[in-house]
Each structure stands twice: as C-alpha cells, then as structure tokens.
Amino acid sequence: MAGALSALMSTSQAPPNEFRVTVRRGNNTRHEVNVNDRLTVHELNERLGRQFGIDQYAIRLVFGRKLLKPDDILGAVGVKE
C-alpha cells in the first residue's frame, strides 16, 4: 500500500505558478490581472470579459507580437512572472 501512495504522490502536479500580468486595452488603459502558468487563453478571456463587462469572444490577446489562440496555455507560450 505504501508503494501505491508514493506512486500517486510522484505523479501529482505541483500547484500552478500564480502571478500578475498587465493587460493593455485598446484605449491604452492598463490593468493588473492574476493568472497562473496553466491558464488557457480562453479561460483568461472569460475572466477579462467578466471583469470588464465585454464579450469574451471580442477579446484578442497578443503576446510577443503573436496573436494567442484560445487553446494556448500561458506558460507554454512564454507568459511568465
């Protein structure tokens, strides 16, 4: 039984790395948003839509001159603290 527990513990993931990013809107206002490195662009769009009261599907996120796709994961595309 101890072997099964240690195997389970070794396969569990560490908690996501939480940090804040600055989001700039089209009118050049800037806002700080809490994110983590496992968040998808779609999930971030949902948060931003709720926070700013706009349609999440009207949001376009660009990072490093690249338009991010809804299924991109923030940590995988290089968004970090």
Secondary structure, 3 states (H helix, E strand, C coil): CHHHHHHHHHHCCCCCCEEEEEEECCCCCEEEEEEECCCEHHHHHHHHHHHHCCCHHHCCCEECCEECCCCCECCCCCCCC
